[in-house]
């Protein structure tokens, strides 16, 4: 098993998740490449040193530029704020190093376009971090749809709903300012990526994007909220099917409401990430008296589950999704072949977000540009 030196930029919530995943992935999946945690960078050298000691990296970098230039770093994982993604990715590609970047691809559509162009020009492996779509349950749903298990799909609905800003008395933070930090930049990329994965291209959409709580408490009085709390989109897919998407950070009671429902001519599927180890499948067959949704618990027969546990129904968790991402990134590097989702898939998400903002501004349906 060959080794590969990893440089990780950002040691916070997602940085820790990636550090843990990279430490575990070779054991879980017996990957052809075994990651070596070489260098970590953070917002300042002291933070980097603290993360180095906690996560087991060989060295703490003085800056992300220092990390990218280090000859022991052979691949770069970006888990820093989205405003930094573009500059780091372009530098890493220029240095000849594969890049894994957390979602969203950048802080704007322009960032996403530039990053995708750099990735394509480099010819290097690249991936974007959409972890929720990698649960064994959703991977199994993709298989069901591919085999026509519910017939021809006639309607689709997806959401990503959480309540971390549902309370109007929650103080203003960095999350409540700047378009890129709103729900459209933070939460909506996940269900949009899911929608593209399950349903294919979106032809056109009509969106409404709103701020629920216009002000929040600040140290010196009310502070204006300058980004969105929730958004909805009506969708028309390239296939002609209708759909709906909703994202919210003010959905009282919802903690991880990454959920979807799919109707077909011969059945239907329901999924909710708050119960991430189960799908609900309806098949329109047999006597009417016995028809109903069946709750299917994931197990070793479902994608990637068996690498973590041999017991059906025992379940996988959030960290396991990140380990699967790490496996996919290492596979892309080892084989030299793209593994979904790449930067180009991240650009497709950014195109839909930008189209939604245009639609919300003028109240019209808008075609989604091809990436």
C-alpha positions as CSV (number, residue, x, y, z in Angstrom):
1,X,0.0,0.0,0.0
2,X,1.5,3.3,-1.1
3,X,1.4,6.4,1.0
4,X,0.3,9.9,0.1
5,X,1.0,13.1,2.1
6,X,-2.1,15.1,3.0
7,X,-2.2,18.8,3.7
8,X,-5.4,20.0,5.5
9,X,-6.4,23.7,5.5
10,X,-8.8,24.5,8.3
11,X,-9.1,22.6,11.6
12,X,-12.6,23.6,12.9
13,X,-15.8,21.6,12.6
14,X,-15.2,20.2,9.1
15,X,-11.4,20.2,9.5
16,X,-11.7,17.8,12.4
17,X,-14.1,15.6,10.5
18,X,-11.6,15.3,7.6
19,X,-8.7,14.7,9.9
20,X,-10.5,11.8,11.6
21,X,-11.7,10.4,8.2
22,X,-8.2,10.5,6.7
23,X,-6.8,8.7,9.8
24,X,-9.4,5.9,9.5
25,X,-10.1,5.5,5.8
26,X,-7.3,3.1,4.9
27,X,-8.3,0.7,7.7
28,X,-12.1,0.9,6.9
29,X,-11.7,0.5,3.1
30,X,-8.2,-1.0,2.6
31,X,-7.5,1.8,0.1
32,X,-4.7,1.5,-2.4
33,X,-3.3,4.8,-1.0
34,X,-2.7,5.2,2.8
35,X,-2.9,8.9,3.8
36,X,-0.2,10.4,5.9
37,X,-1.2,13.5,7.9
38,X,1.7,15.8,7.0
39,X,0.8,19.4,7.4
40,X,-2.2,21.4,8.8
41,X,-2.8,25.1,8.4
42,X,-5.4,27.3,10.1
43,X,-6.3,31.0,10.6
44,X,-3.0,31.6,12.5
45,X,0.1,29.6,13.4
46,X,-1.0,29.0,17.0
47,X,-4.3,27.5,16.0
48,X,-2.5,25.3,13.5
49,X,-0.2,24.1,16.2
50,X,-3.1,23.3,18.5
51,X,-4.8,21.3,15.7
52,X,-1.6,19.6,14.9
53,X,-1.3,18.3,18.4
54,X,-4.9,17.3,18.6
55,X,-5.2,15.6,15.2
56,X,-1.8,14.0,14.8
57,X,-0.3,16.0,11.9
58,X,3.5,16.0,11.5
59,X,3.8,19.8,11.2
60,X,1.8,23.0,11.6
61,X,2.1,25.4,8.8
62,X,2.6,29.2,9.2
63,X,0.1,29.8,6.4
64,X,-1.9,28.0,3.8
65,X,0.8,29.1,1.2
66,X,3.4,27.3,3.3
67,X,1.3,24.2,3.3
68,X,0.7,24.1,-0.5
69,X,4.4,24.7,-1.1
70,X,5.5,21.9,1.2
71,X,7.0,19.0,-0.9
72,X,5.6,16.4,1.6
73,X,2.1,17.6,0.8
74,X,0.9,15.6,-2.3
75,X,-2.8,16.4,-2.0
76,X,-4.7,19.3,-0.4
77,X,-8.0,19.2,1.5
78,X,-9.7,22.6,1.9
79,X,-11.9,22.9,4.9
80,X,-11.5,26.7,5.5
81,X,-14.2,29.4,5.0
82,X,-15.6,29.6,1.5
83,X,-14.1,33.0,0.8
84,X,-10.7,31.3,0.8
85,X,-11.5,28.4,-1.5
86,X,-10.7,30.0,-4.8
87,X,-7.2,31.3,-4.0
88,X,-6.1,28.1,-2.3
89,X,-7.4,25.7,-5.0
90,X,-5.8,27.7,-7.8
91,X,-2.5,27.6,-6.0
92,X,-2.7,23.9,-5.3
93,X,-3.5,23.1,-8.9
94,X,-0.6,25.3,-10.1
95,X,1.6,23.3,-7.7
96,X,0.4,20.0,-9.3
97,X,-1.6,18.8,-6.3
98,X,-5.0,17.2,-6.3
99,X,-7.7,19.1,-4.4
100,X,-10.7,18.1,-2.3
101,X,-12.8,21.2,-1.4
102,X,-15.6,21.5,1.1
103,X,-18.9,22.8,-0.3
104,X,-19.8,25.3,-1.6
105,X,-17.1,25.4,-4.3
106,X,-16.5,29.2,-3.7
107,X,-18.2,32.3,-2.3
108,X,-19.7,33.1,-5.7
109,X,-20.5,31.8,-9.1
110,X,-17.4,33.6,-10.4
111,X,-15.3,31.7,-7.9
112,X,-16.9,28.4,-9.0
113,X,-16.2,29.1,-12.7
114,X,-12.6,30.0,-12.0
115,X,-12.0,27.0,-9.8
116,X,-13.6,24.6,-12.3
117,X,-11.6,26.0,-15.2
118,X,-8.4,25.6,-13.2
119,X,-9.3,22.0,-12.3
120,X,-10.0,21.1,-15.9
121,X,-6.8,22.8,-17.1
122,X,-4.7,21.0,-14.6
123,X,-6.1,17.5,-15.4
124,X,-5.6,16.7,-11.7
125,X,-8.1,14.8,-9.5
126,X,-10.6,17.1,-7.8
127,X,-13.7,16.6,-5.7
128,X,-16.2,18.7,-3.7
129,X,-17.5,17.7,-0.3
130,X,-21.2,16.8,-0.5
131,X,-21.3,14.2,2.3
132,X,-25.0,13.6,2.9
133,X,-25.6,12.2,-0.5
134,X,-23.2,9.4,0.4
135,X,-25.2,7.6,3.0
136,X,-25.9,3.9,2.2
137,X,-29.6,4.7,2.2
138,X,-29.4,7.4,-0.5
139,X,-26.8,5.5,-2.5
140,X,-29.4,2.6,-2.5
141,X,-32.1,5.0,-3.6
142,X,-30.0,6.0,-6.6
143,X,-29.8,2.3,-7.5
144,X,-33.6,1.9,-7.1
145,X,-34.2,4.8,-9.5
146,X,-31.6,3.6,-12.0
147,X,-33.4,0.2,-12.2
148,X,-36.9,1.7,-12.5
149,X,-38.1,0.3,-9.2
150,X,-40.8,2.9,-8.9
151,X,-41.6,3.2,-12.6
152,X,-41.3,6.5,-14.3
153,X,-40.7,9.4,-11.9
154,X,-43.5,12.0,-12.0
155,X,-42.6,14.3,-9.1
156,X,-39.8,15.2,-6.7
157,X,-39.4,17.2,-3.5
158,X,-36.3,17.9,-1.4
159,X,-35.5,20.0,1.6
160,X,-32.7,20.9,4.0
161,X,-34.3,22.3,7.1
162,X,-32.6,23.2,10.4
163,X,-33.5,25.4,13.3
164,X,-30.2,26.9,14.5
165,X,-31.5,30.4,13.8
166,X,-35.2,29.8,14.4
167,X,-35.2,31.8,17.7
168,X,-35.4,35.6,16.8
169,X,-33.5,36.3,20.1
170,X,-30.5,34.4,18.8
171,X,-27.7,37.0,18.6
172,X,-26.3,38.1,15.3
173,X,-23.1,36.3,14.1
174,X,-21.0,35.9,11.0
175,X,-23.8,33.6,9.7
176,X,-26.3,36.5,9.5
177,X,-24.2,38.8,7.2
178,X,-22.9,38.3,3.7
179,X,-24.8,36.5,0.9
180,X,-22.5,33.5,0.9
181,X,-23.2,32.8,4.6
182,X,-27.0,32.7,4.2
183,X,-29.2,29.7,3.8
184,X,-28.7,29.7,0.0
185,X,-24.9,29.6,0.4
186,X,-24.8,27.3,3.5
187,X,-27.6,24.8,3.4
188,X,-29.1,24.8,-0.1
189,X,-26.1,23.4,-1.9
190,X,-26.7,20.0,-0.2
191,X,-30.3,19.5,-1.5
192,X,-29.4,21.0,-4.9
193,X,-26.6,18.5,-5.3
194,X,-29.0,15.7,-4.2
195,X,-31.6,16.9,-6.7
196,X,-29.1,16.8,-9.5
197,X,-27.9,13.4,-8.5
198,X,-31.4,11.8,-8.3
199,X,-33.2,13.7,-11.0
200,X,-30.7,15.1,-13.5
201,X,-30.4,18.6,-14.9
202,X,-32.8,21.4,-13.9
203,X,-34.1,23.2,-17.0
204,X,-35.8,26.1,-15.3
205,X,-36.8,27.4,-11.9
206,X,-38.9,30.0,-10.1
207,X,-37.5,31.0,-6.6
208,X,-38.4,33.0,-3.6
209,X,-35.7,33.9,-1.1
210,X,-36.5,35.7,2.2
211,X,-35.2,36.8,5.5
212,X,-37.5,35.8,8.3
213,X,-35.9,37.8,11.2
214,X,-34.8,41.2,9.8
215,X,-32.8,42.1,12.9
216,X,-31.0,40.2,15.7
217,X,-29.6,41.2,19.0
218,X,-26.1,42.7,19.0
219,X,-23.8,44.0,21.7
220,X,-25.0,47.6,21.1
221,X,-28.6,46.9,20.1
222,X,-30.4,45.4,17.1
223,X,-28.3,44.4,14.1
224,X,-29.7,44.0,10.6
225,X,-29.6,40.6,9.1
226,X,-28.2,41.0,5.5
227,X,-28.7,37.5,4.1
228,X,-31.5,34.9,3.7
229,X,-33.1,32.6,6.3
230,X,-35.1,30.4,3.9
231,X,-35.8,29.8,0.3
232,X,-38.0,27.8,-2.0
233,X,-37.8,26.8,-5.6
234,X,-40.3,25.4,-8.1
235,X,-38.3,23.3,-10.6
236,X,-38.8,21.9,-14.0
237,X,-36.3,19.2,-14.8
238,X,-34.8,18.6,-18.3
239,X,-36.8,15.4,-18.2
240,X,-40.1,17.4,-18.0
241,X,-40.8,16.3,-14.4
242,X,-41.9,18.9,-11.8
243,X,-40.2,19.4,-8.5
244,X,-39.8,21.5,-5.4
245,X,-36.9,22.4,-3.2
246,X,-36.9,24.2,0.2
247,X,-34.0,25.2,2.5
248,X,-34.3,26.9,5.9
249,X,-32.2,27.7,9.0
250,X,-35.4,28.8,10.8
251,X,-37.4,25.6,10.6
252,X,-38.4,25.3,14.3
253,X,-37.8,21.7,15.6
254,X,-35.8,20.5,12.6
255,X,-32.2,19.5,13.4
256,X,-31.0,17.6,10.2
257,X,-34.0,17.9,7.9
258,X,-32.2,16.7,4.7
259,X,-35.2,14.9,3.3
260,X,-36.8,14.0,0.0
261,X,-39.8,12.3,-1.5
262,X,-40.1,10.8,-5.0
263,X,-43.3,9.7,-6.8
264,X,-43.3,7.3,-9.7
265,X,-45.9,5.5,-11.8
266,X,-45.2,2.2,-9.9
267,X,-44.2,3.4,-6.4
268,X,-42.7,6.1,-4.2
269,X,-39.7,6.7,-2.0
270,X,-39.3,8.8,1.2
271,X,-36.1,9.6,3.1
272,X,-35.2,11.8,6.1
273,X,-31.6,12.3,7.3
274,X,-32.8,12.4,10.9
275,X,-33.5,8.7,10.4
276,X,-30.5,8.3,8.0
277,X,-30.3,4.5,8.1
278,X,-33.8,3.8,6.7
279,X,-35.7,4.5,3.5
280,X,-39.5,4.1,3.1
281,X,-40.4,2.4,-0.2
282,X,-43.9,2.0,-1.6
283,X,-44.6,-0.5,-4.4
284,X,-47.9,-0.3,-6.3
285,X,-48.3,-4.0,-6.6
286,X,-50.4,-6.7,-4.9
287,X,-53.8,-6.4,-3.2
288,X,-54.9,-2.9,-2.3
289,X,-55.5,-4.1,1.3
290,X,-51.8,-4.9,1.8
291,X,-50.2,-2.0,0.1
292,X,-48.2,0.5,2.1
293,X,-44.8,2.0,2.7
294,X,-42.2,-0.5,3.8
295,X,-39.4,0.8,6.1
296,X,-36.1,-0.7,4.9
297,X,-33.2,-0.6,7.4
298,X,-29.8,-0.4,5.8
299,X,-27.3,-3.2,6.2
300,X,-24.3,-4.9,4.5
301,X,-26.3,-5.4,1.3
302,X,-26.5,-1.6,0.8
303,X,-23.6,0.5,-0.7
304,X,-20.6,1.0,1.6
305,X,-22.4,-0.1,4.7
306,X,-20.5,-3.4,5.2
307,X,-17.2,-1.6,5.5
308,X,-18.3,-0.2,8.8
309,X,-20.6,-2.8,10.3
310,X,-21.7,-6.4,9.6
311,X,-25.0,-6.0,11.5
312,X,-28.1,-4.9,9.5
313,X,-29.9,-2.1,11.2
314,X,-27.0,-1.1,13.4
315,X,-26.5,2.0,11.3
316,X,-23.8,4.3,10.1
317,X,-23.3,8.0,11.2
318,X,-22.2,11.4,10.1
319,X,-18.5,10.7,10.4
320,X,-18.8,7.6,8.2
321,X,-20.0,9.8,5.4
322,X,-16.8,11.8,5.6
323,X,-14.8,8.6,5.6
324,X,-16.6,7.5,2.4
325,X,-15.7,10.9,0.8
326,X,-12.0,10.3,1.8
327,X,-12.1,6.9,0.1
328,X,-13.6,8.4,-3.1
329,X,-10.9,11.1,-3.2
330,X,-8.1,8.6,-2.7
331,X,-9.7,6.4,-5.4
332,X,-9.7,9.4,-7.9
333,X,-6.0,10.0,-7.1
334,X,-5.0,6.3,-7.4
335,X,-6.8,5.7,-10.6
336,X,-6.5,9.1,-12.3
337,X,-10.2,8.9,-13.1
338,X,-12.9,11.4,-11.9
339,X,-15.0,10.3,-9.0
340,X,-18.4,12.1,-8.6
341,X,-18.9,14.8,-7.4
342,X,-16.1,16.9,-9.0
343,X,-15.6,20.6,-9.2
344,X,-17.8,20.7,-12.3
345,X,-20.6,19.2,-10.2
346,X,-20.0,22.0,-7.7
347,X,-20.3,24.5,-10.5
348,X,-23.7,23.1,-11.5
349,X,-24.9,23.7,-7.9
350,X,-23.5,27.3,-8.1
351,X,-25.3,27.9,-11.4
352,X,-28.7,26.9,-9.8
353,X,-28.0,29.1,-6.8
354,X,-27.3,32.1,-9.0
355,X,-30.3,31.5,-11.1
356,X,-32.5,31.3,-8.0
357,X,-31.3,34.7,-6.9
358,X,-32.1,36.2,-10.3
359,X,-35.6,34.6,-10.2
360,X,-36.2,35.9,-6.7
361,X,-35.2,39.4,-7.8
362,X,-37.6,39.7,-10.7
363,X,-40.3,37.1,-9.8
364,X,-39.9,35.3,-13.1
365,X,-39.1,31.7,-14.2
366,X,-35.4,31.5,-15.4
367,X,-33.6,28.9,-17.5
368,X,-30.6,27.3,-15.8
369,X,-27.4,27.8,-17.8
370,X,-25.6,24.6,-18.8
371,X,-22.2,24.1,-17.1
